[in-house]
């Protein structure tokens, strides 16, 4: 285990976070708020500690996937620990566990909250809540690769550990340029949404915070009514952009560079849009009697479908009051999630496509035992390694979900609350049903349950394995061994090369 490179990654992440914390300071100065010291102290701590961690340069700059997973998991944990400081130091969320829950929910773009109401918070704190969504949406390590490319071919291991989806590819030969292209698309779409919301009548501050929450598919609202208090036009705009940010960013790359045929052939995007249309129509028909006209029913159903499948978590109405049929569709969409390579959470549409095609292949083999049928997506054969990883991911997801539900059941809440609270956190959605519905929050849960939710939010955002890797004793044993016996580590590296 190359612990020196892990230290370097963590140090750079903390320094980046410290610099980003200075942006809310500007917001606080504009509105004349007293939160400036809280952000300055937090930023100073992050920058100083980060700088101390990177002073000693590592001799070996190459690390493998396991180091990438550990670096990613620890980066998000450290980032959350320091990111919670402004909430606590400012006194706006005095309980540090609650502040940590809110911060992890922000960075993982979950949107689950412990706050009973948000309109009493200062503008700078509201901005920081929304900004954590935007930072976490594309990933802080992708940002690190975009501005500070690493040498030695280790870049792809960081991107694999942080990026959502069953497989990660490079848009261009260099990972650093791929990261810059992704962030360019991300920033461009965010700016476009801000401008459109301004023209739709939303204030400048509200449009920035709402756009950051939409871009990161996070869902922290700055109003107690979330998006419900805004005009129907604004609700439609947010609906459209939630869907756009749930699309695989590879499709935007193809459109940007005029590869229109490839953009139109992204199978995952087609299925994703198909699921949204079908779910919206089914729910709209089911809830039409609850609204005065068809437009309201269509707007409410499309917004709910978009906010759940993209795991954004905004709300316009309390869908917990809808018929069981509509609520069941939304629960299914919680697990489906958005596209791989987007800012959305969930299991991802691509995994369901692969699993569905695997089932069809098995049926075909029963009918034609001697035939050999490959699974293809967008004309390319899906490798066995990808199929294996998808199957392992589903089993791991079920195990983590089950254990989490068992732990949360100690709260003695009703079954719907227990089930959907875990589903809402591990899939990075935010609201669930019953006591964690759109009009409720997670404040009533115990400290133990909040830490379970914190783990689930981080595990869900990082595709489970980077977080689970931290519980593997051999990881820490190899780290300790390499520190006290460098020669042994060199022999292990040689053995890897021979293999």
ROTOR-341963 format. One line per 8 residues: for each residue x, y, z of C-alpha. Coordinates in steps of 0.2 Angstrom, whole numbers. Example, Ala and Ser with C-alpha at 12.3 -4.5 7.8 and 13.67 -1.06 7.14 Angstrom:
BEGIN
62:-22:39  68:-5:36;
This chain:
BEGIN
0:0:0  7:17:-5  2:27:10  13:42:5  3:44:-11  -13:42:-1  -7:56:11  -3:67:-4;
-21:65:-11  -29:69:5  -18:84:8  -22:91:-9  -41:88:-7  -41:97:10  -32:112:2  -44:112:-12;
-59:112:1  -50:126:11  -50:137:-4  -68:133:-9  -73:138:9  -67:156:5  -82:158:-8  -95:158:6;
-85:171:15  -89:183:0  -107:179:2  -107:183:20  -98:199:17  -111:204:4  -125:201:15  -116:208:31;
-117:191:41  -107:186:56  -102:169:49  -86:175:41  -75:169:56  -83:152:55  -78:150:37  -61:158:39;
-56:147:53  -62:131:44  -53:136:28  -37:140:38  -38:123:47  -41:113:30  -27:123:21  -14:122:35;
-17:103:38  -17:99:20  -1:109:17  7:99:31  2:83:23  10:87:6  26:94:12  36:78:11;
36:72:-7  34:53:-10  47:43:-19  35:32:-27  20:41:-36  12:26:-43  -3:17:-34  -15:4:-39;
-34:2:-38  -34:-2:-19  -25:14:-16  -37:23:-27  -52:16:-17  -44:20:0  -39:37:-6  -56:41:-12;
-65:35:3  -54:44:15  -55:60:5  -73:60:6  -73:57:25  -60:70:28  -69:82:17  -85:80:27;
-76:81:44  -69:98:39  -84:104:29  -95:102:44  -85:114:54  -93:130:47  -110:124:53  -104:121:71;
-93:135:73  -106:148:67  -118:140:79  -132:137:66  -130:118:68  -122:117:85  -123:98:87  -108:92:77;
-115:75:73  -130:84:65  -118:95:56  -108:80:50  -124:72:44  -129:88:34  -112:90:27  -111:71:21;
-129:73:14  -122:88:5  -106:81:-3  -114:65:-7  -128:75:-16  -141:65:-5  -151:80:1  -157:72:17;
-158:85:31  -159:86:50  -165:104:49  -183:107:54  -183:123:43  -170:132:33  -176:149:30  -169:155:47;
-151:150:41  -140:164:35  -137:166:17  -119:161:18  -123:144:26  -137:141:14  -125:144:0  -112:132:8;
-126:119:9  -130:120:-9  -111:122:-14  -107:105:-6  -120:98:-18  -111:106:-33  -94:101:-26  -99:83:-24;
-109:81:-40  -95:78:-51  -83:73:-38  -68:82:-29  -55:70:-36  -61:73:-54  -58:91:-50  -41:87:-43;
-36:77:-59  -42:92:-69  -31:105:-61  -17:94:-54  -14:79:-65  -4:65:-57  10:56:-65  13:37:-67;
-3:32:-74  -12:32:-57  -26:44:-63  -38:31:-69  -38:22:-52  -44:38:-44  -57:41:-57  -63:23:-56;
-65:24:-37  -75:40:-38  -85:39:-54  -103:31:-54  -106:16:-65  -101:-1:-69  -86:4:-79  -76:20:-82;
-69:25:-99  -58:40:-105  -66:52:-117  -49:56:-123  -32:48:-121  -27:58:-106  -37:57:-90  -33:75:-85;
-41:81:-101  -56:70:-99  -58:77:-81  -57:95:-88  -70:91:-102  -82:84:-89  -80:99:-78  -82:110:-93;
-99:102:-97  -104:102:-79  -100:121:-77  -108:125:-94  -125:117:-89  -125:125:-72  -123:142:-79  -136:139:-92;
-148:134:-79  -144:150:-68  -147:161:-83  -164:153:-88  -170:154:-70  -166:172:-69  -176:175:-85  -190:165:-77;
-191:177:-62  -181:169:-49  -169:180:-39  -150:179:-42  -146:170:-25  -160:158:-27  -156:154:-45  -137:150:-40;
-142:139:-25  -156:130:-35  -144:127:-50  -130:120:-39  -143:108:-31  -150:103:-48  -132:101:-56  -126:90:-42;
-143:81:-41  -143:85:-22  -159:94:-18  -155:105:-3  -169:118:-4  -167:136:2  -185:138:6  -196:127:18;
-207:123:3  -192:117:-7  -197:121:-25  -215:121:-22  -216:140:-18  -210:145:-35  -220:147:-51  -225:133:-62;
-213:139:-75  -198:137:-63  -204:120:-58  -204:114:-76  -187:122:-79  -180:113:-63  -188:97:-69  -180:98:-86;
-163:101:-79  -164:87:-66  -167:75:-81  -152:83:-90  -140:81:-76  -146:63:-74  -140:59:-92  -123:51:-95;
-111:65:-98  -103:55:-113  -118:59:-123  -115:78:-120  -97:75:-125  -103:67:-142  -115:82:-145  -101:95:-140;
-89:88:-153  -103:85:-166  -103:66:-165  -122:66:-167  -124:48:-172  -114:42:-157  -124:53:-146  -141:46:-152;
-135:29:-150  -131:30:-131  -143:15:-126  -143:19:-108  -150:37:-111  -164:30:-122  -169:18:-108  -167:32:-95;
-179:43:-105  -191:29:-108  -192:25:-90  -196:43:-86  -209:45:-99  -218:29:-94  -217:32:-75  -223:50:-77;
-238:45:-88  -243:31:-76  -242:42:-60  -251:56:-69  -266:45:-73  -266:38:-56  -266:55:-47  -276:66:-60;
-291:66:-48  -281:74:-35  -278:90:-45  -289:103:-53  -282:101:-70  -271:90:-81  -257:102:-81  -255:102:-62;
-255:83:-62  -243:81:-76  -231:94:-68  -232:86:-51  -229:68:-58  -215:73:-69  -206:83:-56  -208:69:-43;
-202:56:-56  -187:67:-61  -182:71:-43  -182:53:-38  -174:44:-53  -160:57:-54  -159:56:-34  -160:75:-33;
-173:76:-19  -182:93:-22  -200:92:-20  -216:103:-25  -229:92:-17  -230:79:-3  -230:63:-14  -232:53:2;
-251:57:1  -252:49:-16  -260:32:-20  -250:17:-16  -248:13:-35  -239:30:-38  -228:28:-22  -223:11:-27;
-217:17:-44  -207:30:-35  -199:17:-23  -194:7:-38  -186:23:-46  -176:26:-30  -166:10:-34  -165:12:-53;
-157:29:-52  -149:39:-66  -137:35:-79  -119:30:-76  -107:44:-79  -120:57:-73  -121:66:-56  -136:56:-51;
-136:41:-38  -145:25:-37  -140:8:-44  -139:16:-62  -149:12:-77  -134:4:-86  -133:-10:-73  -151:-14:-75;
-149:-15:-94  -134:-27:-92  -144:-38:-79  -160:-38:-90  -149:-43:-105  -141:-57:-95  -158:-64:-90  -163:-64:-109;
-147:-73:-113  -150:-86:-100  -167:-89:-106  -160:-91:-124  -147:-103:-118  -161:-114:-111  -169:-115:-128  -153:-116:-138;
-140:-124:-126  -127:-125:-139  -128:-107:-145  -116:-93:-140  -124:-77:-138  -114:-61:-132  -122:-47:-122  -120:-31:-132;
-123:-12:-127  -122:1:-141  -114:-12:-153  -100:-17:-141  -98:-34:-132  -99:-32:-113  -84:-40:-106  -85:-54:-93;
-76:-43:-80  -90:-30:-82  -104:-44:-80  -95:-51:-65  -94:-33:-57  -112:-30:-60  -117:-46:-51  -106:-43:-37;
-112:-25:-35  -130:-31:-34  -126:-44:-21  -115:-32:-11  -129:-18:-12  -142:-31:-5  -131:-35:9  -127:-17:14;
-145:-13:12  -151:-27:23  -138:-24:37  -143:-5:37  -161:-9:38  -158:-21:53  -148:-7:62  -161:6:58;
-175:-5:64  -168:-4:82  -176:14:81  -193:5:82  -200:15:68  -213:8:56  -208:-3:42  -210:10:28;
-200:23:37  -186:11:40  -186:4:23  -187:20:13  -175:30:25  -161:17:20  -166:17:2  -166:36:2;
-149:37:9  -140:23:1  -147:29:-16  -143:47:-12  -161:53:-14  -165:62:1  -183:61:5  -192:44:8;
-209:40:14  -219:41:30  -208:49:44  -194:53:31  -206:60:18  -204:76:8  -212:86:23  -201:77:36;
-183:75:40  -170:64:49  -168:74:65  -178:62:76  -166:47:73  -153:42:86  -134:46:84  -131:27:80;
-144:28:66  -137:45:59  -120:36:58  -127:22:49  -135:34:37  -119:43:35  -110:27:30  -124:23:18;
-123:40:10  -105:39:7  -106:21:2  -119:25:-11  -110:39:-18  -94:30:-20  -102:14:-27  -100:4:-11;
-83:-4:-13  -71:11:-8  -80:13:9  -81:-6:12  -62:-7:8  -59:3:24  -65:-12:34  -53:-24:26;
-39:-28:39  -27:-33:26  -27:-15:19  -21:-8:35  -9:-23:38  -1:-20:22  1:-2:25  9:-5:42;
20:-18:35  26:-7:21  31:6:33  41:-5:44  49:-16:30  50:-6:14  60:-20:6  45:-32:8;
34:-19:-1  47:-18:-16  46:-37:-18  27:-36:-17  27:-23:-31  39:-34:-42  27:-49:-39  13:-38:-46;
23:-34:-61  27:-52:-64  9:-57:-63;
